Amino acid sequence: MVAKRLDGTAETAMQNALLAYATPVFFLLIAVEAWRARRRQMAVFEFSDSLTSIGCGVFTVTLELFAKAGLLALYVWVEKRFGLWPFSADSAWTWVLFFVLFDFVYYWAHRWSHEINFLWGGHVPHHQSEQYNLTTALRQGAWQDISHWPLFLLLAVAGCPAGVFIILLTVSKLYQFWIHTQLIDKLPLVEGIFNTPSAHRVHHGINDPYIDRNHGGTLMIWDRLFGTYVPESEPVVFGVRKAFHARNPITAHIDWLVFLWREAMLSDRWQDRFTIWFRRTGWRPPAAQQKAPRAPFQLDRFRAWQPDWSPQAKRRGFAWFLMAVVFNSAMLLGAATLQWPVLVLLAMAVTFCLWRMAVAFRAPDAQSAAP
C-alpha cells in the first residue's frame, strides 16, 4: 500500500484544477451580465476597470500557486500533529460541521481585514473598483488568504481534514462570485440569512451606514449575531474612500501598504510607526495629520472616475490582458506536472503582461479625458 502524502500536494492540485475549469464559466457569466445590463441600459461596466479587476484576480492566483503549496503543507502538518478530534471526510456530519465553522472563521478573518490596517492592505484591491459587477468578484487581493491562514489553522486544530478545508474554501469563493451584481434585486426569502447581491452591495458601499458591514461569506447569521448586518436602504456608492485611480493590477496590491509606510514615516514617535500597522483602519499618527492634513471624507463630493480611452489603448490593453490569462491558465493546468523553473517563468510572463496592460492605459495617447 502506498502511504498517503501529507504535504498538501493533492489538495493544491485539486484547487488549481477547480479554478482553471471555473474560469471559462466566469467569463461566460460576465458576458451574459454585460449583455443584460446593456439591454436594461444600466452602466455597470467600464472596459479598463473590468480588465483590471480580472487582472487582479489573475495576479493573485499566480502568486498563490506558489504560496498555497507551502501553506497547505503547514495546514496538513498542524492537522495531523495537533488536531484535537479525528474527523472523516466520508461523513456528511463532517461537511456540515465544518461548513458552519469555516464560515464563522471566514467572517472574523474578513471583518478584521476591514478593521486592521495591515490586513486591509491585503483585502483593499477587492474594493478599489468604483463599478460593481461580476468582474469585481474576481478582483481578489494577493495577500488576503495568506494573511488569513493563521485563523484557518484553527480549523486544522479542530480536526478539519485538509481535503474538506480546501473544498470549503474554494466553494466559498465560487459562491461569492454571483453576489457581485447590480442586476439582482433583494431576495426576500433569504435576505439576512444567506449572503445575497443586495447584502454584498452594502458591503462594497462607502456610504456612512454601509462602512464595515455584512462581512459574511455564505451566511449572514454571523453579521446579525455580532451586530454588523445592515440591509440595503439607500443607493450604494462603490469604491474606497482613498480612491485608487489607476488601471494597474500590480500596484493595486501595494497601494495601501505604501500609504501606511508613508504615514509611518511622517510620525515623530517610533511607537506610532510600529503600531500604525495594527491600528484600526484609517487611524493616522498625530504628526502625520499635522504635516499632511486631510479633510474628512464627504460622500457628496465623491466623483467616480470615468476615463475615456482611445480605441488604440483598449486594443493594446486587451491584447496584453489576453496573454496574461493564457499564461496563467497554463500555470494552473500544468501546476502538477511542470517543473518549478517553468512555473516561475510563466509567473514572470503573467506579471509582465499585466504590467504592459497597465502601461497601455496610462500612455499619453490613451486617455482623452482626465479623471
C-alpha positions in Angstrom: 0.0 0.0 0.0 1.3 3.5 -0.9 1.3 5.9 2.0 -0.8 9.0 1.6 1.2 12.1 1.0 0.9 14.7 3.8 2.4 17.7 2.0 -0.8 19.2 0.7 0.1 18.4 -2.9 -3.2 16.7 -3.8 -5.2 19.5 -2.2 -3.3 22.2 -4.0 -3.7 20.4 -7.4 -7.4 19.9 -6.7 -8.0 23.7 -6.1 -5.9 24.7 -9.1 -8.0 22.4 -11.3 -11.3 23.7 -9.9 -10.2 27.3 -10.5 -8.9 26.5 -14.0 -12.2 24.8 -15.1 -14.3 27.5 -13.4 -12.6 30.3 -15.3 -14.5 29.8 -18.7 -17.8 29.7 -16.7 -16.9 33.0 -15.0 -16.2 34.7 -18.4 -19.4 33.3 -19.8 -21.5 34.7 -16.9 -19.7 38.1 -17.2 -20.6 38.2 -20.9 -24.3 37.4 -20.0 -24.3 40.1 -17.3 -22.9 42.7 -19.7 -25.5 41.8 -22.3 -28.3 42.0 -19.8 -27.0 45.3 -18.4 -26.9 46.8 -21.9 -30.4 45.6 -22.6 -31.6 47.3 -19.4 -29.5 50.4 -20.1 -27.5 50.0 -16.9 -24.0 51.5 -16.9 -22.3 48.9 -14.6 -19.2 48.2 -16.7 -16.1 50.2 -17.7 -13.8 48.4 -20.1 -10.4 49.1 -18.4 -11.8 48.7 -14.9 -13.1 45.2 -15.8 -9.8 44.2 -17.3 -8.0 45.5 -14.2 -10.4 43.6 -11.8 -9.9 40.3 -13.7 -6.2 41.2 -13.9 -6.0 41.5 -10.1 -7.5 38.0 -9.8 -5.0 36.6 -12.4 -2.1 38.1 -10.4 -3.5 36.8 -7.2 -3.9 33.2 -8.5 -0.4 33.4 -10.0 1.2 34.3 -6.6 -1.0 31.9 -4.6 0.1 29.0 -6.8 3.5 29.2 -5.1 2.3 30.3 -1.6 -0.5 27.9 -1.1 1.6 24.8 -1.6 3.6 25.7 1.5 0.5 26.9 3.4 -1.4 23.7 2.7 1.6 21.6 3.7 1.5 23.6 7.0 -2.2 23.0 7.4 -1.8 19.2 6.9 1.1 19.1 9.4 -0.9 21.0 12.0 -4.0 18.8 11.4 -2.0 15.6 11.8 0.1 16.7 14.8 -2.3 18.9 16.8 -5.8 18.0 15.6 -7.9 17.5 18.7 -10.5 15.2 17.1 -10.4 12.9 14.1 -13.0 13.6 11.5 -13.6 11.6 8.4 -14.2 13.3 5.0 -16.6 10.4 4.3 -19.1 11.6 6.9 -21.8 14.1 6.0 -21.7 15.5 9.5 -18.0 16.4 9.0 -19.0 18.5 6.0 -22.0 20.2 7.8 -20.0 21.0 10.9 -17.0 22.4 9.1 -19.2 24.3 6.6 -20.6 26.3 9.6 -17.2 26.6 11.4 -15.4 27.7 8.2 -18.0 30.4 7.6 -17.6 31.5 11.2 -13.8 31.8 10.9 -14.2 33.5 7.5 -16.5 36.1 9.0 -13.8 37.1 11.5 -11.0 37.0 9.0 -13.0 39.2 6.7 -14.2 41.6 9.4 -10.6 42.1 10.7 -9.4 42.6 7.2 -11.6 45.8 7.2 -10.8 46.9 10.7 -7.0 46.4 11.0 -4.6 48.5 8.8 -2.2 45.9 7.5 -4.9 43.3 6.9 -6.8 45.9 4.9 -3.7 46.2 2.7 -4.3 42.6 1.6 -8.0 43.0 1.1 -8.4 46.5 -0.3 -7.8 45.5 -4.0 -11.2 43.8 -3.9 -12.9 47.1 -3.0 -11.0 49.5 -5.2 -13.3 49.3 -8.2 -15.9 52.0 -8.5 -18.0 49.7 -10.6 -19.9 46.7 -9.2 -20.3 43.7 -11.5 -19.2 40.1 -11.8 -15.6 41.1 -12.7 -15.4 42.7 -9.2 -15.8 39.2 -7.8 -12.5 38.2 -9.4 -10.7 41.3 -8.1 -9.0 39.5 -5.2 -6.1 40.6 -3.0 -2.9 38.6 -3.5 -2.0 38.7 0.2 -5.6 38.2 1.6 -5.7 34.4 2.0 -2.1 34.3 3.1 -2.9 36.8 6.0 -6.0 34.7 6.9 -4.0 31.5 7.2 -3.4 31.7 11.0 -7.1 31.7 11.5 -7.6 28.9 9.0 -5.2 26.8 11.1 -7.8 26.9 13.9 -9.8 24.5 11.7 -6.8 22.2 11.4 -6.5 22.2 15.2 -10.2 21.3 15.3 -9.5 18.3 13.1 -11.0 19.5 9.7 -9.4 17.3 7.0 -7.3 19.2 4.6 -9.4 18.0 1.6 -12.6 19.2 3.3 -11.0 22.6 4.1 -9.7 23.3 0.6 -13.1 22.4 -0.9 -14.9 24.6 1.6 -12.5 27.5 0.9 -13.0 27.1 -2.9 -16.8 26.7 -2.7 -17.0 29.9 -0.6 -15.1 31.8 -3.3 -17.3 30.3 -6.0 -20.5 31.1 -4.1 -19.4 34.7 -3.6 -19.0 35.2 -7.4 -22.7 35.5 -8.2 -23.4 38.1 -5.5 -21.3 40.8 -7.2 -24.0 42.1 -9.4 -26.5 45.1 -9.6 -28.9 43.2 -11.8 -30.4 41.1 -9.0 -32.7 42.9 -6.5 -33.4 41.9 -3.0 -34.3 38.2 -2.4 -37.0 38.4 0.3 -36.9 34.8 1.5 -33.2 34.6 2.1 -32.1 38.2 2.9 -30.4 38.3 6.3 -29.8 34.5 6.3 -27.6 34.0 3.2 -25.2 36.4 1.6 -27.0 37.9 -1.4 -26.3 40.5 -4.1 -28.2 43.1 -2.0 -26.3 42.3 1.2 -23.0 42.3 -0.6 -23.6 45.6 -2.4 -23.9 47.1 1.1 -20.5 45.6 2.0 -18.9 47.4 -1.0 -20.5 50.7 -0.2 -18.7 53.8 1.0 -21.9 55.4 2.3 -21.6 56.1 6.0 -24.3 53.5 7.0 -22.6 50.8 5.0 -19.0 51.1 6.2 -17.6 47.8 7.6 -20.9 45.9 7.3 -22.1 42.5 6.1 -18.8 40.5 6.3 -20.3 37.1 6.0 -19.1 34.7 3.3 -22.1 32.4 2.6 -24.2 33.1 5.7 -25.4 36.4 7.2 -26.1 34.9 10.6 -22.7 36.0 12.0 -23.3 39.6 11.0 -26.7 39.5 12.7 -25.3 37.8 15.8 -22.3 40.3 16.1 -24.1 43.5 15.1 -22.6 44.2 11.7 -25.6 43.4 9.5 -27.3 46.2 7.6 -29.9 45.8 4.9 -29.7 47.8 1.6 -31.6 51.0 2.2 -30.1 53.8 0.0 -28.3 53.7 -3.4 -24.8 52.3 -2.9 -21.7 54.3 -3.9 -19.0 51.8 -4.7 -15.2 52.1 -4.2 -12.8 53.0 -1.4 -12.5 56.4 0.4 -8.8 56.5 -0.5 -9.5 56.2 -4.2 -7.3 54.1 -6.5 -7.4 55.8 -9.8 -5.2 53.6 -11.9 -5.6 50.6 -14.1 -2.6 48.6 -12.7 -3.3 45.1 -11.2 0.2 45.0 -9.8 0.4 48.3 -7.9 -3.2 47.8 -6.7 -1.9 45.2 -4.3 0.6 47.5 -2.6 -1.2 50.9 -2.7 -2.4 50.8 0.9 0.8 49.3 2.2 2.9 52.1 0.6 0.4 54.6 2.0 0.8 53.2 5.5 4.6 53.3 5.2 4.5 57.0 4.2 2.2 57.7 7.1 4.5 55.9 9.5 7.5 57.9 8.2 5.6 61.2 8.9 5.3 60.3 12.6 7.8 61.6 15.2 7.2 58.7 17.5 8.7 55.2 16.9 5.6 53.7 18.7 3.3 55.2 16.2 5.5 54.0 13.3 5.1 50.4 14.7 1.5 50.4 15.9 0.0 52.1 12.8 0.1 48.7 11.1 -2.1 47.1 13.8 -4.4 50.0 14.5 -7.9 50.4 13.2 -8.1 51.1 9.5 -7.8 54.8 8.8 -6.0 55.8 12.0 -3.3 58.4 11.5 -0.4 59.3 13.7 -1.0 62.8 15.1 2.2 64.1 13.5 1.0 62.8 10.1 -2.2 64.7 10.4 -0.3 67.9 11.3 2.3 67.5 8.5 -0.2 66.3 5.8 -3.7 67.2 6.9 -6.6 65.6 5.0 -10.2 66.8 5.0 -12.8 64.2 6.3 -14.4 62.2 3.6 -17.7 63.6 2.2 -19.8 61.5 0.1 -21.5 64.4 -1.7 -18.1 65.4 -3.0 -17.1 62.0 -4.3 -17.0 61.5 -8.0 -16.4 58.1 -9.7 -13.5 58.0 -12.1 -14.8 57.8 -15.7 -11.8 57.7 -18.0 -12.2 57.8 -21.8 -9.7 55.6 -23.5 -8.7 55.7 -27.2 -9.6 52.7 -29.3 -5.8 52.0 -29.7 -5.3 51.9 -25.9 -8.2 49.5 -25.5 -6.8 47.2 -28.2 -3.4 47.2 -26.7 -4.6 46.7 -23.2 -6.9 43.9 -24.2 -4.1 42.1 -26.1 -1.8 42.1 -23.1 -4.6 41.1 -20.8 -5.4 38.0 -23.0 -1.8 36.9 -23.0 -1.7 37.2 -19.2 -4.8 35.0 -19.0 -3.3 32.4 -21.3 0.0 32.2 -19.3 -2.0 32.0 -16.1 -4.2 29.2 -17.4 -1.1 27.3 -18.5 0.3 27.6 -14.9 -2.9 26.4 -13.3 -3.4 23.4 -15.6 0.3 22.4 -15.6 1.0 23.1 -11.9 1.1 19.4 -11.0 3.5 18.4 -13.8 5.6 21.4 -14.8 9.0 22.0 -13.2 9.3 24.9 -10.8 11.6 26.9 -13.1 9.0 26.7 -15.8 6.3 27.9 -13.4 8.5 30.8 -12.3 9.0 31.8 -15.9 5.2 31.6 -16.6 4.6 33.7 -13.5 7.0 36.3 -14.7 5.3 36.3 -18.1 1.9 36.9 -16.4 3.3 39.8 -14.3 5.0 41.3 -17.4 1.8 41.1 -19.5 -0.3 42.7 -16.7 2.2 45.5 -16.3 2.2 46.1 -20.1 -1.6 46.3 -19.9 -1.3 48.9 -17.2 1.1 50.9 -19.4 -1.4 50.8 -22.3 -3.9 52.5 -20.0 -1.6 55.3 -19.0 0.1 56.2 -22.3 -0.3 59.9 -23.3 -2.5 59.0 -26.3 -4.6 56.6 -24.4 -6.7 58.9 -22.2 -8.7 61.6 -23.8 -10.5 62.7 -20.6 -8.7 63.4 -17.3 -10.1 61.9 -14.1 
